[in-house]
Amino acid sequence: MRRVLLLGGGHAHAGVLRTGIPGALTLVTPYAQHVYSGMLPGFIAGHYRLDEIRIDVAQLAARAGVKLVLGRVAALDAAARRVRLEDGSELEYDVASLDVGSHAAAPEYALAAKPFETFMEQWLEAKDRVRSVALVGGGAAGIELAMAVAHRTNARVTLYSDRPMFRPGLARRIARQLARHGVELRAGVAFADRMRKDHDLVIWTAGAAALPWLVHSGLATDERGFVLVDNRLRSVSHPEVFAAGDCATLRGAPHPKSGVFAVRHAPVLAANLGGEEQRYAPQRRALALISCGSRYAIADWGGVSWQGAWVWRWKDRIDRRWVEGFRL
């Protein structure tokens, strides 16, 4: 029986576990429960309980008959088809699938927003002590977290962004909501010594960086170190390796590192790991739903945007339905 090794318990692999595929499967992940990124700002803002935003990967694995190994990958040798974990143990595979996400390459003085599980634990320890919070990165993650922190705490919140991240109309909507929550928006990024002086806590959401061990794995990668895959989500250099979610870049059709796309990877990945021949084509337009601290949100679809409490309720229904789909 072929040995299938799943590295990481992200959105795509959660979908694979729910679908089920043939083979002797082993899942390696640092966490028995994974935080759903789409609901994390809502948790920070106080709208959700912790159990409502978690997917129990251990239960999914048990239900699918998949062996679960709690650990972190230290190295992958694609030529030898071998993975070494941080505890020194090694696993061999016939087929491997990578859904290990990305990380925020934060400086030592900042709290990285990824991995979400670590960020959440550290935020819960710090939230009652902070009086001034800086967030670095003006993408959706930084914007949502900035307004969530401002909504839930009495801290002064500043958002630093080094470049425009949205088209003008959507950017104006976001700017108005940031101002409504008292979030100060500053262009550029302050120097480290200034950030330490001005803020009790710095949260880093800027950019998605590849995990270092991917660069040394022998797999073909893009210029940033993410695994380069074809339209079957298969490594272009090692056909026995698949990759999905943030850790992968689709050759010829790269798309944003976003959970919206990782969710769409899942059925194609499951089919191809199961021996079928399915091709993935990223959607031309993706619905963006940006939560705004309170039970209020902004939606954007193909250059048209809306906002209101009804958008938040729409987002809430979508998120809850997706998470509930993984409950036993």
C-alpha positions in Angstrom: 0.0 0.0 0.0 1.4 3.4 -0.9 2.5 5.7 1.9 0.9 9.1 1.7 2.3 11.8 3.9 0.3 15.0 4.5 2.4 17.8 5.9 0.3 20.6 7.6 -3.3 20.8 8.6 -4.4 23.9 6.7 -7.7 24.5 4.8 -6.8 22.3 1.9 -5.8 19.3 4.0 -8.8 19.7 6.2 -10.9 19.2 3.0 -8.8 16.2 2.0 -9.4 14.6 5.4 -13.1 15.2 5.1 -13.2 13.6 1.6 -10.9 10.7 2.3 -8.3 9.1 -0.1 -6.9 5.6 -0.5 -3.5 4.6 1.0 -1.7 4.5 4.3 -2.0 8.1 5.4 0.0 10.0 8.0 -0.7 13.7 8.9 2.0 15.8 10.4 1.0 19.0 12.1 2.1 21.0 15.1 -1.5 21.5 16.3 -4.4 19.1 17.0 -6.8 21.9 16.5 -6.4 24.6 13.9 -7.7 28.2 14.0 -9.8 29.2 11.0 -8.2 32.4 9.8 -11.5 33.9 8.5 -12.9 34.0 12.0 -9.8 35.0 13.9 -10.5 38.8 13.8 -14.0 38.1 15.0 -12.5 36.2 18.0 -10.1 39.1 18.8 -13.1 41.5 18.6 -15.1 39.3 21.0 -17.8 38.0 18.7 -16.8 34.3 18.8 -15.7 31.8 21.4 -12.5 29.9 20.9 -14.3 26.6 20.2 -16.3 28.3 17.5 -13.2 29.2 15.3 -11.3 26.0 15.7 -11.3 22.9 13.4 -10.4 19.7 15.3 -7.9 18.2 12.9 -7.2 15.3 15.3 -10.8 14.2 15.1 -10.9 14.6 11.4 -7.8 12.4 11.1 -9.2 9.8 13.4 -12.5 9.7 11.5 -10.6 9.3 8.2 -8.3 6.5 9.6 -5.3 8.8 9.2 -2.4 8.5 11.6 -1.7 11.8 13.4 1.8 12.9 14.3 2.0 16.1 16.3 5.3 17.8 15.3 7.1 20.3 13.2 9.0 19.7 10.0 12.7 20.5 10.2 13.7 19.3 6.7 12.4 17.6 3.6 14.7 15.7 1.2 12.7 15.4 -2.0 15.3 13.2 -3.7 15.2 10.7 -0.8 11.5 11.1 -0.2 12.2 11.6 3.4 11.0 14.1 6.1 12.8 14.9 9.3 10.9 16.4 12.2 12.3 18.8 14.9 12.4 15.9 17.4 14.8 14.0 15.1 12.3 11.4 13.9 12.1 10.6 10.2 9.2 9.7 7.9 9.4 8.2 4.4 6.8 8.5 1.8 5.7 7.4 -1.7 3.4 10.5 -2.1 3.6 13.7 -0.1 1.2 16.6 0.0 2.2 20.0 1.5 -0.3 22.4 3.1 2.1 24.1 5.5 1.1 27.7 4.9 3.4 30.6 5.1 4.7 32.7 7.9 5.1 36.4 8.6 8.8 37.2 8.6 8.6 39.4 11.7 11.5 41.1 13.4 12.4 39.9 16.9 10.6 42.7 18.6 7.2 42.0 16.9 4.5 39.4 17.4 4.0 37.6 14.1 0.3 37.1 13.0 1.3 33.7 11.6 1.0 30.9 12.6 -2.4 31.9 13.8 -2.4 29.4 16.7 0.8 30.8 18.2 -0.4 34.4 17.6 -3.7 33.8 19.4 -2.0 32.3 22.5 0.4 35.2 22.7 -2.3 37.8 22.1 -4.4 36.4 24.9 -1.5 36.7 27.3 -0.8 40.3 26.3 -4.2 41.9 25.5 -5.0 43.1 29.0 -1.6 44.9 29.5 -1.2 46.8 26.2 -2.1 50.5 25.9 -0.6 51.1 22.5 -0.6 48.6 19.6 1.0 48.9 16.2 0.1 46.7 13.3 2.5 46.5 10.3 1.0 45.6 7.0 -2.0 47.2 5.2 -3.5 44.1 3.7 -6.8 42.6 4.7 -5.2 40.8 7.7 -3.7 44.0 9.2 -6.9 46.0 8.6 -9.2 43.4 10.2 -6.9 42.9 13.2 -6.4 46.6 13.7 -10.1 47.2 13.9 -10.7 44.1 16.0 -8.1 45.2 18.6 -9.5 48.8 18.6 -13.1 47.4 19.1 -12.2 45.0 22.0 -9.6 47.0 23.9 -8.9 50.5 25.1 -5.5 50.6 23.4 -4.4 53.2 21.0 -4.0 51.4 17.6 -1.8 52.5 14.7 -1.7 50.7 11.4 1.5 51.1 9.3 1.3 50.4 5.5 4.2 50.9 3.1 2.0 50.9 -0.1 -1.6 51.0 -1.3 -3.2 47.6 -1.1 -6.6 48.2 -2.6 -8.2 50.0 -5.5 -9.2 53.6 -4.7 -13.0 53.1 -4.0 -12.5 50.2 -1.7 -9.5 51.9 0.0 -11.8 54.9 0.8 -14.4 52.6 2.4 -11.7 51.0 4.5 -10.1 54.3 5.5 -13.5 55.6 6.8 -14.0 52.4 8.9 -10.5 52.7 10.3 -11.1 56.3 11.3 -14.5 55.3 12.8 -12.7 52.8 15.1 -10.0 55.4 16.0 -7.2 53.5 14.1 -4.5 55.9 12.9 -3.2 55.0 9.5 0.4 55.9 8.8 2.3 55.5 5.5 5.6 53.5 5.6 7.0 51.6 8.5 8.7 53.2 11.5 12.2 52.2 12.6 12.5 49.5 15.2 13.7 51.8 18.0 10.8 54.2 17.3 8.2 51.3 17.3 9.5 50.0 20.6 9.4 53.4 22.1 5.9 54.4 20.8 4.0 51.0 21.3 3.6 48.3 23.9 3.0 45.7 21.2 3.8 45.4 17.5 1.8 42.9 15.5 3.4 41.9 12.1 1.1 41.0 9.3 3.2 42.3 6.4 3.9 39.8 3.6 3.8 36.0 3.4 7.2 34.3 3.6 8.0 30.7 2.7 9.0 28.4 5.5 12.8 28.1 5.4 13.0 24.3 5.0 11.1 24.5 1.7 14.0 26.4 0.1 16.4 23.6 0.9 14.0 20.7 0.1 15.2 20.2 -3.5 11.7 21.0 -4.8 11.4 23.6 -7.6 10.2 26.9 -6.1 9.4 30.4 -7.2 11.6 33.4 -6.5 10.2 33.7 -2.9 10.7 30.0 -2.0 7.1 28.8 -2.4 6.6 25.3 -4.1 6.0 25.7 -7.8 3.1 23.5 -8.9 1.3 22.7 -12.1 -2.5 22.9 -12.6 -2.9 19.5 -10.8 -1.2 21.1 -7.8 1.7 18.7 -8.4 5.3 19.8 -8.0 6.8 20.7 -11.4 10.1 19.0 -10.4 8.9 16.0 -8.3 5.6 14.5 -9.5 5.1 12.5 -6.3 4.8 15.8 -4.3 1.7 18.0 -4.2 1.3 21.4 -2.6 -1.7 23.6 -1.9 -2.6 26.7 0.1 -0.2 29.5 0.8 2.9 27.3 0.4 2.2 26.8 -3.3 2.5 28.9 -6.4 0.6 27.9 -9.5 3.0 28.1 -12.5 1.6 30.4 -15.1 -1.3 31.6 -13.0 -0.1 32.8 -9.6 -2.8 34.1 -7.2 -2.9 35.7 -3.8 -1.9 33.8 -0.6 -5.4 33.6 0.8 -7.7 31.2 2.5 -10.2 31.9 -0.3 -8.0 30.1 -2.8 -6.8 27.4 -0.3 -10.4 26.3 0.2 -10.8 25.9 -3.6 -7.6 23.8 -3.8 -9.1 21.1 -1.5 -11.4 19.2 -3.9 -8.8 19.2 -6.7 -6.0 18.1 -4.3 -8.2 15.3 -2.9 -9.1 14.0 -6.4 -5.5 14.0 -7.6 -4.2 12.4 -4.4 -6.9 9.8 -5.0 -5.6 9.0 -8.4 -8.0 11.0 -10.5 -6.9 13.7 -13.0 -8.4 17.0 -12.1 -7.1 20.5 -13.0 -7.3 23.6 -10.9 -8.0 27.0 -12.4 -8.1 29.9 -10.1 -11.2 32.0 -10.2 -10.8 35.3 -12.0 -12.6 37.1 -9.2 -12.7 36.4 -5.6 -15.2 37.7 -3.1 -13.5 39.7 -0.3 -15.3 40.1 3.0 -13.5 42.4 5.4 -14.7 42.5 9.0 -14.6 46.0 10.6 -14.2 45.4 14.4 -17.9 45.7 15.3 -20.5 43.5 13.7 -20.0 45.4 10.4 -18.1 44.4 7.3 -17.2 45.5 3.8 -17.7 43.2 0.7 -15.9 43.6 -2.6 -16.6 41.6 -5.8 -15.0 42.4 -9.1 -14.5 46.0 -8.3 -18.0 46.6 -6.8 -18.2 47.0 -3.0 -20.9 47.2 -0.3 -20.8 47.6 3.4 -23.0 47.4 6.4 -24.1 45.2 9.3 -25.9 42.9 6.8 -22.5 42.2 5.2 -21.1 41.1 8.5 -24.1 38.7 9.0 -23.5 37.4 5.5 -19.8 36.8 6.3 -20.8 35.2 9.6 -23.1 32.7 8.0 -20.5 31.7 5.4 -17.7 31.3 8.0 -19.9 29.4 10.5 -21.2 27.1 7.7 -17.7 26.3 6.6 -16.4 25.5 10.1 -19.5 23.4 10.9 -18.8 21.3 7.8 -15.9 19.8 9.7 -17.7 19.0 12.9 -18.4 15.3 13.8 
